[in-house]
């Protein structure tokens, strides 16, 4: 007794690739929604700067040195 498995050919979409999506548009999947509207203006500016850094450097988490460089880039000095 033999059984045959019939499958349909379909295009494989690698979901790990940010540029390979069903609609052809590369979009970033984010873990959390943008919740910066409830922050003070200064805190929201820092949050946006951190998000921008993480996106441009393809980092999910940053270390303290990276945080310090972001804060200094916003004009902080001792």
Backbone as a printed PyTorch tensor [residue, N CA C, xyz], in Angstrom:
tensor([[[ 0.8430, -1.1660,  0.0000],
         [ 0.0000,  0.0000,  0.0000],
         [ 0.8930,  1.2350,  0.0000]],

        [[ 0.7720,  2.0330, -0.9990],
         [ 1.5760,  3.2460, -1.0890],
         [ 0.6480,  4.4440, -1.1460]],

        [[ 1.0850,  5.4980, -0.5430],
         [ 0.2940,  6.7260, -0.5920],
         [ 1.1390,  7.8120, -1.2390]],

        [[ 0.4810,  8.6390, -1.9620],
         [ 1.1600,  9.7160, -2.6650],
         [ 0.7000, 11.0430, -2.0730]],

        [[ 1.6490, 11.8780, -1.7980],
         [ 1.3460, 13.1860, -1.2470],
         [ 1.3880, 14.2020, -2.3770]],

        [[ 0.2890, 14.8860, -2.5820],
         [ 0.2030, 15.8860, -3.6350],
         [ 0.2820, 17.2590, -2.9750]],

        [[ 1.2390, 18.0540, -3.4220],
         [ 1.3790, 19.4030, -2.8800],
         [ 1.3470, 20.4010, -4.0120]],

        [[ 0.8830, 21.5630, -3.6920],
         [ 0.8780, 22.6450, -4.6750],
         [ 2.1610, 23.4410, -4.5380]],

        [[ 2.6780, 23.8900, -5.6640],
         [ 3.8710, 24.7390, -5.6430],
         [ 3.4460, 26.1480, -5.2430]],

        [[ 4.1270, 26.7040, -4.3000],
         [ 3.8750, 28.0890, -3.9280],
         [ 5.2180, 28.7520, -3.6670]],

        [[ 5.2360, 30.0430, -3.8340],
         [ 6.4760, 30.7890, -3.6260],
         [ 6.7780, 30.8530, -2.1350]],

        [[ 8.0110, 30.5910, -1.7900],
         [ 8.4340, 30.6580, -0.3980],
         [ 8.7880, 32.0950, -0.0590]],

        [[ 8.2310, 32.5950,  1.0200],
         [ 8.5340, 33.9480,  1.4780],
         [ 9.3090, 33.8340,  2.7790]],

        [[10.5390, 34.2940,  2.7450],
         [11.3760, 34.2700,  3.9390],
         [10.9850, 35.4540,  4.8160]],

        [[10.2870, 35.1960,  5.9060],
         [ 9.7920, 36.2760,  6.7520],
         [10.8960, 36.9430,  7.5500]],

        [[12.0700, 36.3200,  7.6010],
         [13.1920, 36.9340,  8.3140],
         [13.8220, 38.0490,  7.5010]],

        [[13.5990, 38.0410,  6.1900],
         [14.1590, 39.0680,  5.3090],
         [13.2170, 40.2700,  5.3190]],

        [[13.6630, 41.4420,  5.7990],
         [12.7510, 42.5890,  5.8890],
         [12.2940, 43.0980,  4.5270]],

        [[12.9690, 42.7040,  3.4490],
         [12.5980, 43.1940,  2.1260],
         [11.7770, 42.1850,  1.3370]],

        [[11.5600, 41.0070,  1.8710],
         [10.7770, 39.9870,  1.1790],
         [ 9.4260, 39.8640,  1.8600]],

        [[ 8.4360, 40.5060,  1.3000],
         [ 7.0910, 40.3910,  1.8410],
         [ 6.1370, 40.0820,  0.7030]],

        [[ 4.9530, 39.6730,  1.0420],
         [ 3.9800, 39.2600,  0.0320],
         [ 3.6270, 40.4070, -0.9100]],

        [[ 3.5780, 41.6160, -0.3970],
         [ 3.2160, 42.7460, -1.2440],
         [ 4.4190, 43.4010, -1.9040]],

        [[ 5.6150, 42.9010, -1.6450],
         [ 6.8100, 43.4220, -2.2940],
         [ 7.4000, 44.6470, -1.6220]],

        [[ 6.7300, 45.1450, -0.6000],
         [ 7.2380, 46.3250,  0.0830],
         [ 7.9690, 45.8920,  1.3410]],

        [[ 9.1800, 46.3910,  1.5070],
         [ 9.9230, 46.0700,  2.7200],
         [ 9.4350, 46.9450,  3.8540]],

        [[ 8.9750, 46.3420,  4.9120],
         [ 8.5450, 47.1250,  6.0540],
         [ 9.1160, 46.4900,  7.3070]],

        [[ 9.3020, 47.2910,  8.2900],
         [ 9.8970, 46.7800,  9.5070],
         [ 8.8130, 46.3140, 10.4600]],

        [[ 9.0340, 45.1630, 11.0270],
         [ 8.1160, 44.6550, 12.0350],
         [ 8.6420, 45.0820, 13.3880]],

        [[ 7.8290, 45.7720, 14.1500],
         [ 8.2550, 46.2650, 15.4560],
         [ 7.5440, 45.5020, 16.5550]],

        [[ 8.2420, 45.3020, 17.6350],
         [ 7.6780, 44.5440, 18.7400],
         [ 6.6590, 45.3740, 19.5170]],

        [[ 6.9080, 46.6380, 19.6750],
         [ 6.0210, 47.4910, 20.4530],
         [ 5.5290, 48.6400, 19.5830]],

        [[ 4.3600, 49.1420, 19.9220],
         [ 3.8290, 50.2900, 19.1930],
         [ 4.5190, 51.5480, 19.6960]],

        [[ 4.4090, 52.6000, 18.9260],
         [ 5.0110, 53.8690, 19.2990],
         [ 4.2200, 54.4610, 20.4660]],

        [[ 4.8290, 54.5290, 21.6130],
         [ 4.1460, 55.0600, 22.7960],
         [ 4.8190, 56.3320, 23.2860]],

        [[ 5.3660, 57.0960, 22.3780],
         [ 6.0990, 58.2970, 22.7630],
         [ 5.1860, 59.4750, 23.0690]],

        [[ 3.9070, 59.3860, 22.7110],
         [ 3.0280, 60.5390, 22.9050],
         [ 2.7480, 60.8200, 24.3810]],

        [[ 2.9120, 59.8540, 25.2530],
         [ 2.6530, 60.0930, 26.6700],
         [ 3.9020, 60.5470, 27.4260]],

        [[ 5.0110, 60.7080, 26.7360],
         [ 6.2570, 61.1410, 27.3670],
         [ 6.3770, 62.6570, 27.3240]],

        [[ 7.2300, 63.1870, 28.1790],
         [ 7.5450, 64.6130, 28.1110],
         [ 8.2810, 64.8760, 26.8000]],

        [[ 8.3190, 66.1130, 26.3360],
         [ 9.0100, 66.3990, 25.0690],
         [10.4740, 65.9570, 25.0590]],

        [[11.1890, 66.1630, 26.1610],
         [12.5950, 65.7480, 26.2160],
         [12.7370, 64.2290, 26.1690]],

        [[11.8800, 63.5330, 26.9080],
         [11.9340, 62.0680, 26.9140],
         [11.5400, 61.5070, 25.5510]],

        [[10.5700, 62.1350, 24.8910],
         [10.1610, 61.6870, 23.5550],
         [11.2900, 61.8980, 22.5500]],

        [[12.0260, 63.0060, 22.6810],
         [13.1650, 63.2520, 21.7970],
         [14.2360, 62.1800, 21.9870]],

        [[14.5180, 61.8180, 23.2390],
         [15.4850, 60.7610, 23.5200],
         [15.0020, 59.4250, 22.9620]],

        [[13.7310, 59.1130, 23.1440],
         [13.1820, 57.8490, 22.6420],
         [13.2830, 57.7730, 21.1240]],

        [[12.9820, 58.8780, 20.4400],
         [13.0920, 58.8930, 18.9710],
         [14.5460, 58.7430, 18.5330]],

        [[15.4650, 59.3890, 19.2570],
         [16.8870, 59.2730, 18.9200],
         [17.3710, 57.8360, 19.1080]],

        [[16.9260, 57.1830, 20.1630],
         [17.3050, 55.7880, 20.3940],
         [16.7190, 54.8950, 19.3100]],

        [[15.4500, 55.1050, 18.9690],
         [14.8260, 54.3070, 17.9060],
         [15.5540, 54.4820, 16.5820]],

        [[15.9190, 55.7210, 16.2650],
         [16.6400, 55.9960, 15.0230],
         [17.9950, 55.2940, 15.0230]],

        [[18.6950, 55.3560, 16.1450],
         [19.9960, 54.6850, 16.2620],
         [19.8380, 53.1830, 16.0600]],

        [[18.8560, 52.5990, 16.7240],
         [18.6510, 51.1570, 16.6330],
         [18.2930, 50.7350, 15.2140]],

        [[17.4970, 51.5310, 14.5330],
         [17.1390, 51.2010, 13.1520],
         [18.3310, 51.3200, 12.2180]],

        [[19.0990, 52.3870, 12.3630],
         [20.2160, 52.6020, 11.4420],
         [21.3730, 51.6380, 11.6920]],

        [[21.5080, 51.1430, 12.9220],
         [22.5900, 50.2120, 13.2400],
         [22.1180, 48.7670, 13.3500]],

        [[20.8600, 48.5420, 13.0220],
         [20.2660, 47.1980, 13.0400],
         [20.4920, 46.5010, 14.3780]],

        [[20.1790, 47.2330, 15.4370],
         [20.3490, 46.7090, 16.7950],
         [18.9880, 46.6280, 17.4680]],

        [[18.7330, 45.5430, 18.1390],
         [17.4930, 45.4200, 18.8970],
         [17.6680, 45.9980, 20.2960]],

        [[18.8370, 45.7860, 20.8700],
         [19.1550, 46.3130, 22.1910],
         [20.4630, 47.0840, 22.0890]],

        [[20.6160, 48.1030, 22.9330],
         [21.8520, 48.8820, 22.9300],
         [22.5060, 48.7640, 24.3030]],

        [[23.8130, 49.0120, 24.3310],
         [24.5240, 48.9630, 25.6090],
         [24.6860, 50.3880, 26.1550]],

        [[25.3130, 50.5000, 27.3070],
         [25.4370, 51.8070, 27.9530],
         [26.3050, 52.7760, 27.1590]],

        [[27.3450, 52.2830, 26.5060],
         [28.1980, 53.1580, 25.6930],
         [27.4050, 53.7550, 24.5330]],

        [[26.5770, 52.9280, 23.9060],
         [25.7450, 53.4260, 22.8090],
         [24.7230, 54.4360, 23.3250]],

        [[24.1430, 54.1670, 24.4820],
         [23.1890, 55.1020, 25.0870],
         [23.8630, 56.4400, 25.3720]],

        [[25.0810, 56.3890, 25.9130],
         [25.8120, 57.6180, 26.2040],
         [26.1000, 58.3970, 24.9270]],

        [[26.4800, 57.7080, 23.8580],
         [26.7580, 58.4110, 22.6000],
         [25.4900, 59.0620, 22.0430]],

        [[24.3500, 58.4280, 22.2260],
         [23.0830, 59.0130, 21.7680],
         [22.7520, 60.2520, 22.5850]],

        [[22.9100, 60.1580, 23.9030],
         [22.6160, 61.2940, 24.7780],
         [23.5460, 62.4620, 24.4580]],

        [[24.8370, 62.1790, 24.2450],
         [25.7790, 63.2410, 23.8830],
         [25.4490, 63.8470, 22.5290]],

        [[24.9580, 63.0270, 21.5920],
         [24.6050, 63.5600, 20.2700],
         [23.4220, 64.5210, 20.3500]],

        [[22.6390, 64.4110, 21.4220],
         [21.5200, 65.3330, 21.6360],
         [21.9570, 66.6160, 22.3390]],

        [[23.2430, 66.7000, 22.7190],
         [23.7580, 67.9260, 23.2990],
         [24.0840, 67.8610, 24.7740]],

        [[23.9540, 66.7060, 25.3930],
         [24.2760, 66.5830, 26.8100],
         [25.7720, 66.7030, 27.0220]],

        [[26.1490, 67.4470, 28.0520],
         [27.5570, 67.5040, 28.4640],
         [27.5830, 67.6940, 29.9720]],

        [[28.6380, 67.2330, 30.5620],
         [28.7840, 67.3630, 32.0100],
         [29.2770, 68.7140, 32.3880]]])
